[in-house]
Amino acid sequence: MAAEIASRVRAARTQRRWTLDELAARSTLSRRLLVQIEHADANPSLATLLKLAAALRTTLTELVAEQPEREPVAVVAGHDAMTLWSTPSGSAARLLVSHGPIELWSWTLSPGDRRASEAHRPGSVELITVQAGTAAFDVGDHRVEVPAGDSAWFDATSPHIYSNPGTTTTNFTLVVLEPA
């Protein structure tokens, strides 16, 4: 996966005729980290990948997901879903499937765990349905708690936080639409 990310970042940067210094300035990432990413010597965090995607005006999916042939349907096996972050307590976010600007995620948050996300591009929205527990979402100055069986959406153009305010594990499905 690191080699695929390296190739895509390098190709996107060179297509734009940007130097490493220019990409560093646009992404707020260090030049050293970018060199490591482009040489497949780094395992970039989700936050780093999101900064790169935003700077390159592409989607996270286009940076990390295998690019399928243009068929009318594609199946992604469960074991091929990518875990993009996890914690020792058992929290994790898995990118199940994506197509263009749409991503389908499966999230597990252990009691008390939280994950912050930077603002996405203009027009971005996230849709959530909670299967177990209660998920809390802080979007800008707004906070909402969504119990199992309920669903919600939010404007993802503001920084946001996903958290589990409860005492049991929370599971939810998340759809991200991030137009290019």
C-alpha distance (Angstrom), angle and dihedral (degrees) to the residues before:
residue distance angle dihedral
M1 . . .
A2 3.81 . .
A3 3.80 90.0 .
E4 3.82 92.0 51.2
I5 3.81 91.5 48.9
A6 3.82 90.2 46.8
S7 3.78 91.7 52.1
R8 3.80 94.1 47.0
V9 3.81 94.8 47.3
R10 3.80 92.6 47.0
A11 3.83 91.8 46.7
A12 3.81 93.2 48.1
R13 3.81 91.7 47.8
T14 3.80 95.1 47.5
Q15 3.82 92.0 44.5
R16 3.82 87.2 58.7
R17 3.82 90.2 44.1
W18 3.79 90.9 -125.1
T19 3.76 124.1 153.7
L20 3.79 120.1 -132.9
D21 3.80 87.3 -105.3
E22 3.80 91.2 55.4
L23 3.81 92.6 49.4
A24 3.81 88.9 47.0
A25 3.80 91.1 54.1
R26 3.81 93.5 45.3
S27 3.83 94.0 46.9
T28 3.84 98.5 36.0
L29 3.81 87.5 -128.8
S30 3.77 123.3 127.9
R31 3.78 120.0 -98.5
R32 3.81 88.3 -127.3
L33 3.83 92.0 57.0
L34 3.81 90.7 47.8
V35 3.81 90.7 52.4
Q36 3.81 89.4 51.0
I37 3.82 91.1 48.7
E38 3.81 93.1 48.2
H39 3.82 90.0 50.0
A40 3.83 92.0 47.4
D41 3.81 89.0 -118.1
A42 3.82 94.6 121.6
N43 3.77 136.0 66.5
P44 3.82 98.9 -146.6
S45 3.79 119.2 -149.1
L46 3.78 122.4 -122.0
A47 3.82 89.3 -104.4
T48 3.82 90.4 53.2
L49 3.80 92.0 49.0
L50 3.80 91.2 49.4
K51 3.82 90.8 51.3
L52 3.80 90.2 50.0
A53 3.80 92.6 47.9
A54 3.80 91.7 49.9
A55 3.81 93.1 47.3
L56 3.80 91.9 47.9
R57 3.82 91.2 44.2
T58 3.78 92.0 -124.0
T59 3.78 134.4 112.1
L60 3.77 129.0 -95.8
T61 3.78 87.2 -117.5
E62 3.78 92.2 57.3
L63 3.81 89.6 53.6
V64 3.80 99.3 46.9
A65 3.79 112.5 17.0
E66 3.73 125.0 89.4
Q67 3.79 107.2 -105.0
P68 3.81 107.1 -122.3
E69 3.75 123.4 -149.9
R70 3.78 112.8 -98.6
E71 3.79 99.4 -91.9
P72 3.81 126.6 148.5
V73 3.81 90.3 -113.6
A74 3.79 136.1 19.7
V75 3.80 130.3 -171.2
V76 3.80 123.0 -152.4
A77 3.79 114.2 -159.7
G78 3.80 115.1 -129.2
H79 3.79 92.1 -118.4
D80 3.82 89.2 56.1
A81 3.82 93.9 60.5
M82 3.79 109.9 116.0
T83 3.79 120.3 -125.2
L84 3.79 102.4 -146.7
W85 3.78 97.5 -178.6
S86 3.78 138.1 4.1
T87 3.79 139.7 169.5
P88 3.80 133.1 -141.3
S89 3.82 88.7 -111.6
G90 3.82 91.5 63.3
S91 3.79 102.9 -96.8
A92 3.80 114.9 139.3
A93 3.78 144.0 160.5
R94 3.80 117.8 -146.2
L95 3.79 124.0 -168.0
L96 3.81 100.2 -140.7
V97 3.78 101.5 -179.6
S98 3.77 138.3 -21.4
H99 3.75 139.8 -172.5
G100 3.79 122.2 -172.5
P101 3.81 108.9 -50.8
I102 3.83 94.8 -7.4
E103 3.81 123.9 89.5
L104 3.82 129.1 -178.7
W105 3.81 114.9 -154.2
S106 3.78 136.8 -176.7
W107 3.81 114.9 -149.9
T108 3.79 132.2 -167.4
L109 3.80 119.3 -173.1
S110 3.77 121.8 -173.3
P111 3.83 117.8 -142.3
G112 3.80 110.3 -69.5
D113 3.81 94.9 8.0
R114 3.79 121.9 131.0
R115 3.77 138.4 179.8
A116 3.80 126.4 -158.4
S117 3.79 123.5 -147.8
E118 3.76 129.4 -167.3
A119 3.79 121.1 -125.3
H120 3.80 115.9 -77.2
R121 3.80 126.8 -138.4
P122 3.82 121.7 -68.6
G123 3.79 111.9 -74.0
S124 3.82 94.4 28.3
V125 3.79 118.9 141.1
E126 3.81 134.5 176.1
L127 3.82 126.4 -149.7
I128 3.80 120.6 -160.5
T129 3.77 136.0 -170.7
V130 3.80 118.8 -175.2
Q131 3.80 118.3 -142.8
A132 3.82 99.9 177.1
G133 3.80 136.7 11.8
T134 3.78 123.1 -5.0
A135 3.79 125.4 -60.8
A136 3.80 121.3 -156.7
F137 3.79 122.7 -155.6
D138 3.79 124.3 -165.0
V139 3.80 109.5 -164.5
G140 3.77 112.9 178.2
D141 3.82 104.1 -52.4
H142 3.82 94.1 -19.4
R143 3.80 126.8 94.6
V144 3.77 126.7 -170.5
E145 3.80 131.1 176.3
V146 3.79 116.3 -150.1
P147 3.83 117.5 -163.3
A148 3.80 126.1 -152.0
G149 3.78 111.5 -70.9
D150 3.80 94.3 28.8
S151 3.79 130.4 98.3
A152 3.79 136.0 -155.9
W153 3.77 143.1 177.1
F154 3.78 133.2 -150.6
D155 3.77 142.4 -172.8
A156 3.80 103.1 -102.7
T157 3.81 95.2 -162.4
S158 3.82 90.1 96.0
P159 3.80 125.5 65.9
H160 3.80 108.5 -89.1
I161 3.78 140.6 -171.4
Y162 3.80 129.4 -148.2
S163 3.81 114.8 -155.8
N164 3.78 145.1 163.6
P165 3.82 109.9 -131.3
G166 3.81 92.9 176.6
T167 3.78 137.8 83.8
T168 3.83 96.4 -116.0
T169 3.79 131.8 62.3
T170 3.79 116.0 -82.8
N171 3.80 122.7 -143.7
F172 3.77 123.5 -172.5
T173 3.78 140.4 162.1
L174 3.78 117.5 -130.3
V175 3.79 130.1 -163.7
V176 3.79 117.0 -163.8
L177 3.79 121.3 -163.0
E178 3.78 109.8 -170.2
P179 3.79 110.9 169.0
A180 3.78 115.8 -147.6
